[in-house]
């Protein structure tokens, strides 16, 4: 019994050490100079705009969360209570789930705040560091992102440990085992997903509405450079990088780890319990996912320290194979080591340490006398997960980096106009779904087979647990991946600050180089996020089935979801429809808000002609207010749609099943929504993310001088494509990552209620 408590204390110790490391990173970043007065004058409105939007946005999210928490508490009064939970009672169960939901939502919100807080304080420091050295600029940008990622992953781990310890410590004396706790805390993942959906969606609408509006009037119509201080929408654009790409992505990663950890814990507990393993082994199988993430924090921290380069620029005769010319076709005789190559070195270090560590963990935690070979079978599963994550990074880079054919194909199409640019971008996005799905298919089949051949008696559960271990392997480097993601908006803001404060060309050259690579890192991390969501989809789907079966006798256990039933097939269609409807509403929201920005920028240019000659200052605050109000208004309907449509359909199907004598119909229809909605969501997210990233970097490629360079007709066409791709890659696409996992956590929380509403006899608490 004490071993579970001891393991939890070890995890708490890891969290404390990780928090100390995050604190050191923050101190290191903030110890750097903020830059000149001109830089600080630009950075200050960005901070104020981001903080103002964050407070208002999260105030709205908090209100919605409290309403949903009340719904959970009241509806859980009708939740079935199985024999193992009878001593807890109905009141205890609904209190646990509600507290877990609120705790998950709270920590998810804190994650978004942390990511934004560090980003708005790192941006000017990166611009200032670029005046000192190339290496210092890279390290400030990356370590700013690493602080956010370390703190977010640590908060997620600590939150799960906290709620797990609370439930286990409170109800252990009532007969609740360590392996039963994950089923009681599923609300934690749902709370994280609920908050993350609105954070990502609202932030995405904000950032892309401002970006699109700024590009249409500034770059296309007025012909002024990106981030030019004469553009009234430029501050709103820079604020959007923080509330969308930082706060939204931070909450997104938090909910990914939370949902997938709890799902994997449920599967580990089910496997160990159904195989009748000793209680000590049930504990290690259950807590294994948490230790993988503790390991990931350690390996990513070492990888972070490996991100560095030489202060001295590499000359062309130096022959570095990893050097690249500065963006924009500079005639400088200097070349700098490619920032992507620098970060890849750190990523390889993190992966290598994660690879070794996860094998050690498998040997320690997954050894069992029933199946002596099981540990190395699961070690291979974790290895496949790590390899899969790297494959996703490479595939995404191929389709979104202008060093490769797909993006250059879009750039070439720009030479004949906007229409051919858009056609080429859509084509690349659709094609880019093939390789990731093939990699996922091979990985899933391999890890499932390795699980079934591990020697454990419950082959089905062992195969499913193999997919869970692979997902944990893939997520073992999530801390480093998020650092790369936050690096992007920090670098983007640094470039904007350098441009708006009119820094010397050599400073802008360095920040441009970092910004260009930041676009690629953001695309890579989106590919990684989709990959982890896809690999976890099967895990979470099976966790839902296991949860339902926990309330049914073995003779009535749900073993398959029958899509040949018309009601289940219709449920699947509704799941796919939700993905398309949600994406359409998100993209429309960006378009509506962007139109308002365009009208405002045109008005200011028309009524204040002195803006173009620097004799009048633009009204930046007006554009900030327009996009903030639009984002807050238009994030609510799509978000609530995703929550309440599956619930309505599930309860309706349960009632129909009760009348028609199909007691499990509600459960099956909900499973159909989850299964088909997940598949459609993964494919749509891949398409949106990759096409948007490819359009963006096709524009960047033309800006290096290809096809006429900046100001050419090809460049104008590429800006149009980039404008179309903005809501794809930064609003709808990332929000779909959350939607996929929200569907899973939603069914995990409310699935048992579909049994009660169907009239299935259960033990009353």
C-alpha positions in Angstrom: 0.0 0.0 0.0 2.8 2.4 0.9 4.5 2.0 -2.5 1.9 4.2 -4.2 2.6 7.0 -1.7 6.3 6.6 -2.1 6.0 6.9 -5.9 3.9 10.0 -5.6 6.5 11.6 -3.4 9.2 10.9 -6.0 7.0 12.6 -8.6 6.5 15.6 -6.3 10.3 15.8 -5.9 10.8 15.8 -9.7 8.2 18.6 -10.0 10.1 20.7 -7.3 13.4 20.2 -9.2 11.8 21.1 -12.5 10.3 24.2 -11.0 13.7 25.2 -9.8 15.1 24.8 -13.3 12.3 26.8 -14.8 13.0 29.5 -12.2 16.7 29.5 -13.2 15.7 29.9 -16.9 13.4 32.8 -16.1 16.1 34.5 -14.1 18.6 33.9 -16.9 16.3 35.4 -19.6 15.1 38.3 -17.5 18.7 39.2 -16.5 19.3 40.3 -20.0 18.7 44.0 -21.0 15.3 45.0 -22.3 17.0 47.1 -25.0 16.9 50.7 -25.8 14.1 53.1 -24.9 12.7 52.8 -28.4 12.5 49.0 -28.1 10.8 49.3 -24.7 8.3 51.8 -26.0 7.3 49.2 -28.7 7.3 46.3 -26.3 5.2 48.0 -23.6 1.9 48.2 -25.7 2.4 44.6 -26.7 2.5 43.6 -23.1 -0.5 45.7 -22.2 -2.5 44.5 -25.1 -1.8 40.8 -24.4 -2.5 41.2 -20.7 -5.8 43.0 -21.3 -7.0 40.5 -23.8 -5.9 37.6 -21.6 -7.8 38.9 -18.5 -11.0 39.4 -20.5 -10.7 36.1 -22.4 -10.0 34.0 -19.4 -12.8 35.8 -17.4 -15.2 34.6 -20.1 -13.7 31.1 -20.0 -13.9 31.0 -16.2 -17.6 31.9 -16.3 -18.3 29.1 -18.8 -16.2 26.6 -16.8 -18.1 27.3 -13.6 -21.4 26.8 -15.4 -20.2 23.5 -16.8 -18.8 22.4 -13.4 -22.3 23.0 -11.9 -23.8 20.8 -14.8 -21.3 18.1 -14.0 -22.0 18.2 -10.3 -25.8 18.0 -10.8 -25.8 15.4 -13.6 -23.4 13.2 -11.7 -26.1 12.7 -9.1 -27.5 10.2 -11.7 -24.2 8.6 -12.6 -24.0 4.8 -12.0 -21.9 3.6 -9.1 -20.3 0.2 -9.5 -19.5 -2.1 -6.5 -16.0 -0.9 -6.1 -17.2 2.7 -5.7 -20.1 2.0 -3.5 -18.3 3.1 -0.3 -17.5 6.5 -1.9 -21.2 7.2 -2.7 -22.8 9.4 -5.3 -21.9 12.7 -3.5 -18.3 11.7 -3.2 -18.0 10.7 -6.8 -19.5 13.9 -8.2 -17.5 16.0 -5.9 -14.3 14.3 -7.1 -15.1 14.8 -10.7 -16.1 18.4 -10.3 -13.0 19.3 -8.3 -10.8 17.5 -10.9 -12.6 19.4 -13.7 -12.0 22.8 -12.0 -8.4 21.9 -11.2 -7.6 20.8 -14.7 -9.1 24.0 -16.1 -7.3 26.1 -13.5 -3.9 24.7 -14.3 -4.6 24.9 -18.1 -5.3 28.6 -17.7 -2.2 29.1 -15.6 -0.3 27.3 -18.5 -1.6 29.8 -21.0 -0.7 32.7 -18.7 2.9 31.4 -18.1 3.5 31.0 -21.9 2.2 34.5 -22.6 3.9 36.1 -19.6 7.4 35.0 -20.6 6.9 35.7 -24.3 6.0 39.4 -23.8 9.1 39.8 -21.6 11.5 37.9 -23.9 10.7 39.6 -27.2 12.5 42.9 -26.6 15.4 41.1 -24.9 15.9 39.0 -28.0 16.0 42.1 -30.1 18.5 43.7 -27.7 20.6 40.5 -27.7 20.8 40.6 -31.5 22.9 43.8 -31.0 25.4 41.8 -29.0 25.7 38.4 -30.7 23.9 35.8 -32.8 24.3 33.1 -30.2 22.9 35.3 -27.4 19.8 36.1 -29.5 19.1 32.5 -30.2 19.6 31.4 -26.6 17.4 34.2 -25.1 14.6 33.3 -27.6 14.8 29.5 -27.0 15.3 29.6 -23.3 12.3 31.9 -23.0 10.3 29.2 -24.7 12.0 26.5 -22.6 10.9 28.3 -19.4 7.3 28.3 -20.5 7.4 24.6 -21.7 9.2 23.4 -18.5 6.7 25.1 -16.3 3.7 24.0 -18.3 4.7 20.3 -18.4 5.6 20.4 -14.7 2.3 22.0 -13.8 0.4 19.3 -15.7 2.3 16.5 -13.9 2.0 18.2 -10.6 -1.8 18.7 -11.1 -2.4 15.0 -11.9 -0.2 13.9 -8.9 -2.1 16.3 -6.7 -5.6 15.1 -7.6 -4.5 11.5 -7.7 -2.9 11.8 -4.2 -6.0 13.6 -2.8 -8.4 10.9 -4.1 -6.2 8.0 -3.1 -5.4 9.4 0.3 -9.0 10.3 1.0 -10.7 7.0 -0.1 -8.0 4.3 0.4 -9.5 3.4 3.7 -12.9 2.8 1.9 -11.4 0.2 -0.4 -10.4 2.3 -3.4 -7.2 0.9 -4.9 -4.4 2.8 -6.7 -5.6 1.3 -10.0 -9.1 2.5 -9.6 -8.2 6.2 -9.1 -7.7 7.2 -12.8 -11.4 6.4 -13.5 -12.4 8.9 -10.8 -10.2 11.8 -12.0 -11.2 11.9 -15.7 -12.7 15.3 -15.1 -9.1 16.7 -14.9 -8.5 16.0 -18.5 -11.9 17.4 -19.5 -11.3 20.6 -17.6 -7.9 21.1 -19.3 -9.5 20.4 -22.8 -12.4 22.7 -22.2 -10.3 25.7 -21.2 -7.7 24.9 -24.0 -10.3 24.9 -26.7 -11.5 28.4 -25.9 -7.9 29.6 -25.3 -6.7 28.3 -28.6 -9.8 29.3 -30.6 -10.0 32.8 -29.1 -6.3 33.5 -29.4 -6.2 32.1 -32.9 -9.1 34.3 -34.0 -7.3 37.3 -32.5 -3.9 36.7 -34.0 -5.0 35.9 -37.5 -7.6 38.6 -37.8 -4.9 41.2 -36.9 -2.3 39.5 -39.2 -4.6 39.2 -42.2 -5.9 42.8 -41.8 -2.3 44.1 -41.5 -1.1 42.2 -44.5 -4.0 43.1 -46.8 -3.8 46.9 -46.4 -0.1 47.3 -45.4 1.8 44.8 -47.6 -0.5 44.5 -50.5 -2.3 47.9 -50.9 0.2 50.3 -49.3 3.3 48.4 -50.2 5.0 48.9 -46.8 7.1 46.2 -45.1 5.9 43.7 -42.6 5.8 45.1 -39.0 6.2 48.7 -40.4 5.4 51.2 -37.6 3.1 53.1 -40.0 0.7 50.2 -40.1 -2.1 50.8 -37.5 -2.7 47.0 -37.1 0.9 46.0 -36.4 0.7 46.2 -32.6 -2.5 44.1 -32.7 -0.6 41.6 -34.9 2.3 41.4 -32.4 -0.1 41.0 -29.5 -1.8 38.2 -31.4 1.4 36.2 -31.6 1.4 36.1 -27.8 -2.3 35.4 -27.1 -2.6 32.8 -29.9 0.7 31.2 -30.5 1.9 31.3 -26.9 -1.1 31.3 -24.5 -3.2 29.1 -26.8 -0.5 26.7 -27.6 0.6 26.4 -24.0 -3.0 25.5 -22.9 -3.1 23.1 -25.9 0.0 21.2 -24.9 -1.1 21.1 -21.3 -4.4 19.4 -22.2 -2.7 17.0 -24.5 -0.5 15.7 -21.7 -3.3 15.7 -19.2 -5.8 13.8 -21.4 -3.3 11.3 -22.7 -1.8 10.6 -19.3 -5.1 9.9 -17.7 -6.2 7.7 -20.6 -2.9 5.7 -20.4 -3.3 5.4 -16.7 -6.8 3.9 -17.1 -5.5 1.4 -19.7 -2.5 0.4 -17.5 -4.8 -0.1 -14.5 -7.2 -2.2 -16.6 -4.5 -4.4 -18.0 -2.9 -5.0 -14.6 -6.2 -5.7 -12.9 -7.6 -8.0 -15.6 -4.3 -9.9 -15.6 -4.5 -10.3 -11.8 -1.1 -8.9 -11.3 0.1 -8.2 -7.7 -1.0 -4.9 -6.2 2.6 -3.5 -6.3 2.7 -4.2 -10.1 -0.8 -2.7 -10.6 0.6 0.5 -9.1 3.6 0.7 -11.3 1.5 0.0 -14.5 -0.9 2.7 -13.5 1.7 5.3 -12.6 4.1 4.5 -15.5 2.8 7.4 -17.7 3.6 9.9 -15.0 7.1 8.7 -14.7 7.6 9.0 -18.5 6.7 12.6 -18.3 9.0 13.2 -15.4 11.7 11.7 -17.5 10.7 13.9 -20.4 11.2 17.1 -18.3 14.7 15.9 -17.4 15.8 14.9 -20.9 14.3 18.1 -22.4 16.1 20.2 -19.8 19.5 18.7 -20.9 18.5 19.2 -24.5 17.7 22.9 -23.8 21.2 23.5 -22.5 22.6 22.0 -25.7 21.0 24.7 -27.8 23.9 27.0 -28.5 26.3 28.1 -31.3 29.5 30.0 -31.8 29.3 33.8 -31.2 31.5 34.4 -34.1 29.9 34.3 -37.5 31.0 31.5 -39.8 32.6 32.8 -43.1 31.8 31.1 -46.4 35.3 29.5 -46.5 34.6 27.9 -43.2 32.6 25.3 -45.0 30.0 24.6 -42.3 27.4 22.4 -43.9 24.8 23.7 -41.4 25.2 27.3 -42.2 22.7 29.4 -44.2 22.7 32.9 -45.6 20.7 35.6 -43.9 17.1 36.0 -45.0 16.3 38.6 -47.5 19.2 38.1 -49.9 21.6 40.1 -47.8 25.0 40.7 -49.5 26.8 40.4 -46.2 29.9 38.2 -46.4 28.9 36.5 -43.2 26.9 33.4 -42.8 25.3 32.1 -39.6 24.7 28.6 -38.5 21.1 27.7 -39.3 18.9 28.1 -36.1 17.0 25.0 -37.1 20.2 23.0 -37.1 21.1 24.4 -33.7 17.7 23.4 -32.2 17.7 20.0 -33.9 21.0 19.2 -32.0 19.2 19.9 -28.8 16.2 17.8 -29.9 18.4 14.9 -30.8 20.0 15.1 -27.3 16.5 15.2 -25.7 15.4 12.2 -27.8 18.5 10.2 -27.0 18.2 10.7 -23.3 14.5 10.0 -23.5 15.2 6.8 -25.4 17.6 5.4 -22.8 15.5 6.6 -19.9 12.3 5.1 -21.1 13.9 1.7 -21.5 15.1 1.9 -17.9 11.6 2.9 -16.8 10.1 -0.1 -18.7 12.6 -2.4 -17.0 11.8 -1.1 -13.6 8.0 -0.4 -13.8 6.7 -3.0 -16.3 8.5 -6.1 -15.2 6.1 -8.9 -14.1 6.6 -12.5 -13.2 3.5 -13.5 -15.3 5.3 -12.2 -18.5 9.1 -11.8 -18.1 9.4 -10.5 -21.7 6.7 -7.8 -21.4 9.0 -5.0 -20.3 11.1 -5.1 -23.5 8.1 -5.5 -25.7 6.7 -2.2 -24.2 10.2 -0.7 -24.5 10.0 -1.3 -28.2 6.6 0.3 -28.2 8.0 3.4 -26.6 10.9 3.4 -29.1 8.4 3.3 -32.0 6.6 6.2 -30.4 9.8 8.3 -30.3 10.6 7.4 -33.9 7.1 8.3 -35.0 7.4 11.7 -33.4 10.7 12.3 -35.3 9.1 11.1 -38.5 6.2 13.6 -38.1 8.7 16.4 -37.5 10.6 15.5 -40.7 7.5 15.1 -42.8 6.1 18.4 -41.6 9.4 20.1 -42.4 9.4 18.6 -45.9 5.9 20.0 -46.6 6.4 23.4 -45.0 10.0 24.5 -45.3 11.0 26.4 -48.4 14.2 24.3 -48.8 12.0 21.5 -50.3 9.9 21.0 -53.4 6.3 21.4 -52.1 6.8 25.0 -50.9 8.9 25.9 -53.9 6.1 24.6 -56.1 3.7 27.0 -54.5 6.2 29.8 -55.0 6.5 28.9 -58.6 2.7 29.0 -59.0 2.7 32.5 -57.5 4.4 33.8 -60.7 1.1 33.3 -62.6 -1.2 34.9 -60.0 -3.1 34.5 -56.8 -5.4 31.8 -58.2 -2.7 29.4 -59.0 -1.0 30.1 -55.7 -4.1 29.1 -53.8 -4.6 26.0 -56.0 -1.1 24.8 -55.4 -1.4 25.4 -51.6 -4.6 23.4 -51.3 -3.0 20.6 -53.3 0.1 20.5 -51.1 -2.1 20.5 -48.0 -4.2 17.6 -49.2 -1.2 15.6 -50.3 0.5 16.2 -47.0 -2.0 14.0 -45.2 -0.8 10.7 -46.9 2.6 10.2 -45.4 1.6 11.0 -41.7 -1.3 8.6 -41.9 0.9 5.8 -43.4 3.4 6.3 -40.6 0.6 6.3 -38.0 -0.9 3.1 -39.4 2.4 1.3 -39.4 3.2 2.5 -35.8 -0.3 1.5 -34.4 -0.2 -1.9 -36.0 3.3 -2.6 -34.7 2.8 -1.4 -31.2 -0.5 -3.3 -30.9 1.2 -6.5 -32.1 4.1 -6.0 -29.7 1.5 -5.6 -26.8 -0.4 -8.7 -27.7 2.8 -10.8 -27.9 4.1 -9.5 -24.6 3.0 -12.6 -22.8 0.3 -11.0 -20.6 -2.9 -13.1 -20.4 -5.3 -10.3 -21.5 -3.9 -9.9 -25.0 -6.5 -7.3 -26.1 -5.7 -5.0 -23.1 -2.0 -5.6 -23.6 -2.2 -4.5 -27.2 -4.1 -1.4 -26.3 -1.6 -0.6 -23.6 1.2 -1.0 -26.2 -0.4 2.0 -28.0 -0.5 3.9 -24.8 3.2 3.3 -24.2 4.0 4.4 -27.7 2.0 7.6 -27.1 4.0 8.2 -23.9 7.2 7.7 -25.9 6.1 10.2 -28.5 5.2 12.7 -25.7 8.4 12.2 -23.8 10.0 15.1 -25.8 6.9 17.4 -25.6 8.7 19.8 -23.3 11.4 20.5 -25.9 8.9 20.6 -28.7 6.9 23.3 -26.9 10.1 25.3 -26.3 10.6 25.3 -30.1 7.0 26.4 -30.6 7.2 29.4 -28.3 10.5 30.3 -29.8 8.5 31.2 -33.0 6.3 34.0 -31.6 9.1 35.3 -29.4 11.3 35.6 -32.5 8.5 37.1 -34.5 7.9 39.7 -31.9 11.6 40.5 -31.7 11.7 41.1 -35.4 8.6 43.4 -35.1 10.2 45.4 -32.3 13.5 45.7 -34.2 11.6 47.0 -37.3 9.3 49.4 -35.4 12.1 50.8 -33.3 14.2 51.3 -36.5 17.2 49.3 -35.4 20.3 49.0 -37.6 20.1 46.5 -40.5 22.4 44.0 -38.9 20.0 43.6 -36.0 17.0 43.2 -38.3 19.0 40.6 -40.3 19.5 38.4 -37.2 15.9 38.8 -36.0 14.6 38.1 -39.5 16.7 34.9 -39.6 15.2 33.7 -36.3 11.7 34.7 -37.4 12.0 32.7 -40.6 13.0 29.6 -38.7 10.3 30.4 -36.1 7.7 29.9 -38.8 9.1 26.5 -39.5 9.3 25.5 -35.8 5.7 26.5 -35.3 4.7 24.3 -38.3 6.8 21.4 -37.0 5.2 21.6 -33.5 1.8 21.6 -35.1 2.7 18.4 -37.0 3.9 16.9 -33.7 0.8 17.9 -31.9 -1.4 16.3 -34.6 0.7 13.1 -34.5 0.4 12.8 -30.7 -3.3 13.4 -30.9 -3.7 10.8 -33.6 -1.6 8.2 -31.8 -3.5 8.9 -28.6 -6.9 8.7 -30.4 -7.0 4.9 -30.2 -5.8 5.1 -26.6 -8.5 7.4 -25.5 -11.2 5.6 -27.5 -10.3 2.4 -25.8 -10.2 4.1 -22.4 -13.8 5.1 -23.0 -14.8 1.5 -23.8 -12.9 0.3 -20.7 -14.7 2.9 -18.5 -18.1 1.8 -19.8 -17.3 -1.9 -19.2 -16.4 -1.1 -15.7 -20.1 -0.7 -15.0 -21.3 -3.7 -16.9 -21.2 -7.4 -16.1 -18.8 -9.4 -18.3 -21.8 -11.0 -20.1 -22.9 -7.6 -21.4 -19.5 -6.0 -22.0 -19.1 -3.7 -25.0 -16.5 -5.3 -27.2 -17.1 -3.5 -30.5 -18.9 -0.5 -32.0 -21.2 -1.6 -34.8 -21.2 1.0 -37.5 -23.7 -1.1 -39.5 -26.4 0.1 -37.0 -28.0 3.2 -38.7 -28.0 5.1 -35.4 -24.3 4.6 -34.9 -23.5 5.4 -38.5 -25.5 8.7 -38.1 -23.5 9.4 -35.0 -20.3 9.0 -36.9 -21.5 11.4 -39.6 -22.4 13.9 -36.9 -18.9 13.6 -35.5 -17.3 14.3 -38.9 -19.8 17.1 -39.5 -18.7 18.8 -36.2 -15.1 19.0 -37.5 -16.1 20.7 -40.7 -18.7 23.0 -39.1 -16.3 24.0 -36.3 -13.5 24.7 -38.8 -15.8 26.8 -41.0 -17.0 28.9 -38.0 -13.5 29.4 -36.9 -12.3 30.5 -40.3 -15.4 32.7 -40.8 -14.7 34.4 -37.5 -11.2 35.3 -38.6 -12.6 36.7 -41.9 -15.2 38.8 -40.2 -12.8 40.3 -37.7 -10.1 40.9 -40.4 -12.7 42.8 -42.5 -13.2 45.2 -39.6 -9.4 45.6 -39.2 -9.1 46.3 -43.0 -11.8 49.0 -42.9 -10.1 50.6 -39.8 -6.6 50.6 -41.3 -7.9 52.1 -44.6 -9.8 54.7 -42.6 -6.7 55.8 -40.8 -4.6 55.9 -43.9 -7.3 58.0 -45.6 -7.9 60.4 -42.7 -4.4 60.7 -41.5 -2.1 61.0 -44.6 0.7 62.0 -42.3 1.1 58.4 -41.2 3.0 57.5 -44.3 5.5 60.3 -43.8 5.9 59.6 -40.0 4.4 63.0 -39.2 1.3 61.4 -37.6 1.2 58.4 -35.3 -1.3 55.6 -36.1 -4.0 54.7 -33.5 -2.8 51.2 -32.6 -5.2 50.8 -29.7 -8.3 51.0 -32.0 -7.2 47.9 -34.0 -6.3 46.1 -30.8 -9.8 46.8 -29.4 -11.5 45.7 -32.7 -9.8 42.3 -32.8 -10.1 41.7 -29.1 -13.9 42.2 -29.1 -14.4 40.2 -32.3 -12.3 37.2 -30.9 -14.2 37.2 -27.6 -17.6 37.3 -29.2 -16.9 34.7 -31.9 -15.1 32.0 -29.9 -18.1 31.1 -27.8 -20.5 29.5 -30.3 -18.0 27.1 -32.0 -16.7 26.1 -28.6 -20.0 25.4 -27.0 -21.2 23.6 -30.1 -18.4 21.0 -29.7 -19.4 20.3 -26.1 -23.2 20.2 -26.3 -23.9 18.6 -29.6 -22.2 15.2 -28.6 -24.0 15.4 -25.3 -27.4 16.0 -26.8 -27.0 13.2 -29.4 -25.7 10.8 -26.8 -28.6 11.3 -24.4 -31.1 11.3 -27.2 -29.7 8.0 -28.5 -29.8 6.6 -24.9 -33.5 7.5 -24.6 -34.2 6.0 -28.1 -32.3 2.8 -27.1 -34.3 2.6 -23.9 -37.6 2.7 -25.8 -36.4 0.3 -28.6 -34.8 -2.2 -26.2 -31.2 -1.3 -27.3 -29.7 -0.6 -23.9 -26.2 0.3 -25.1 -27.3 2.4 -28.1 -26.3 5.7 -26.4 -22.9 4.4 -25.6 -22.4 3.1 -29.1 -23.6 6.3 -30.8 -21.3 8.4 -28.6 -18.4 6.0 -29.6 -19.3 6.6 -33.2 -19.2 10.3 -32.8 -15.8 10.0 -31.1 -14.3 7.5 -33.6 -15.3 9.1 -36.8 -14.9 12.7 -35.5 -11.4 11.9 -34.4 -10.4 10.5 -37.8 -11.9 13.5 -39.6 -10.4 15.9 -37.2 -6.9 14.5 -37.6 -7.0 14.6 -41.4 -8.5 18.1 -41.4 -5.9 19.4 -39.0 -3.1 18.0 -41.1 -4.5 19.6 -44.2 -5.1 23.0 -42.5 -1.7 23.1 -40.7 0.5 22.0 -43.6 -1.2 24.1 -46.3 -1.1 27.2 -44.1 2.6 26.6 -43.2 3.5 26.0 -46.8 1.7 29.2 -48.0 3.6 31.2 -45.3 7.0 29.9 -46.2 6.3 30.2 -50.0 6.0 33.9 -49.3 9.2 33.9 -47.2 11.0 32.1 -50.1 9.9 34.8 -52.6 11.0 37.4 -50.1 14.6 36.0 -50.3 14.7 37.2 -53.9 13.1 34.3 -55.8 10.6 35.0 -58.6 11.1 38.8 -58.4 11.4 39.2 -54.6 9.6 41.7 -52.5 7.1 44.0 -54.2 6.8 41.8 -57.3 3.6 40.4 -58.7 4.7 36.9 -57.4 5.1 38.4 -54.0 1.6 39.9 -54.0 0.2 36.6 -55.0 2.1 34.8 -52.3 0.7 37.3 -49.7 -2.8 36.4 -50.9 -2.0 32.7 -50.3 -0.4 33.4 -46.9 -3.6 35.4 -46.0 -5.8 32.4 -46.9 -3.4 30.1 -44.9 -3.3 32.2 -41.8 -6.7 31.1 -40.3 -5.9 27.5 -41.5 -2.6 27.1 -39.6 -3.1 29.3 -36.6 -6.9 29.2 -35.8 -8.8 26.2 -37.1 -6.0 23.7 -37.4 -4.5 24.0 -33.9 -8.1 24.2 -32.4 -8.8 20.9 -34.0 -6.0 19.3 -32.0 -7.9 20.3 -28.9 -11.3 19.3 -30.4 -10.1 15.8 -31.0 -9.1 15.3 -27.4 -12.1 17.2 -26.1 -14.4 14.7 -27.7 -12.5 11.9 -25.9 -12.4 13.6 -22.5 -16.1 14.6 -22.9 -17.1 11.0 -23.5 -14.9 9.8 -20.6 -16.7 12.1 -18.2 -20.3 11.7 -19.4 -20.1 8.1 -20.8 -21.4 6.5 -17.6 -24.5 8.8 -17.7 -25.5 7.3 -21.0 -25.9 4.0 -19.2 -28.2 5.5 -16.6 -30.3 7.4 -19.1 -30.7 4.1 -21.0 -32.3 2.4 -17.9 -29.4 0.0 -17.3 -29.6 -1.4 -13.8 -26.6 -0.2 -11.6 -25.8 -0.3 -8.0 -27.0 2.8 -6.2 -24.6 4.8 -4.2 
